[in-house]
Amino acid sequence: MPDLQTTPDLQTEKGFRTHISEKRHTIMRQPVVCAKDFSVLHHEWLVRFDSNTGLERILRPAEISGAISDLDLSMLAQAVTALNDRPDRHAIAVNLSGASFAEPIFERSLLTLLAELETAPAKLIFELTETWDLKDLKPALRLLNILRERGHSLCLDDVGAGAASLRYLRAFPTDWLKIDGGFVAGATTCAREKAVLKAVLGLRDALDVRFIAEGIESEPLRDFALELGFDALQGFIIAPPEPENLT
């Protein structure tokens, strides 16, 4: 691991871009499993930085500066390589920040990387995070429609965690809705939250989507998610994140 004192300041645009270009971060994977038989549906790729700074305090400045697109494209490039090297591996879900769609060259760069994918598009899933509230949804909608037409599944991440959820849900075509872990946990003790969650799950047929419960950290929470009828589960009680083997 690099000496933390020599690691570029991840909270600056230059430091973040340097960190990504030098791949001074670790890719972790965590399975998303089928609620019926707990078989692995796909792995979500997560990032861990060589820093003592909290992840949110790193990613938020990167979204504001636009440097987050470097991370999105780097993770995508590595996912394409991993799938080409091992076509038999489980599908990979990579995150796309809403802030990346505002970058003028992001769409072209993303499609250029996808042109190198040699396996079925269904093996590569895109998760749209909602930590960044896009003001203009049109560029994102255009690109997401292109991805879906090519055969990639789309997932809206952290539904219920922030103000952008409803706007994104109304605007974007998705195959999966991932419900924020805090929302799921809150519904176990609050009747109002449980009623809202059940209403959201009732959109399954109308929107033709499937639901992932994230943040499943205990057996009671797992059982609660199963009782509500989630299609898939993700969390430490299922399997903790582990370093991805890219060799």
Summary of the structure (lengths in Angstrom):
residues: 247
radius of gyration: 17.8
end to end distance: 17.6
largest distance: 52.4
contacts: 788
relative contact order: 0.13
helix: 44%
strand: 21%
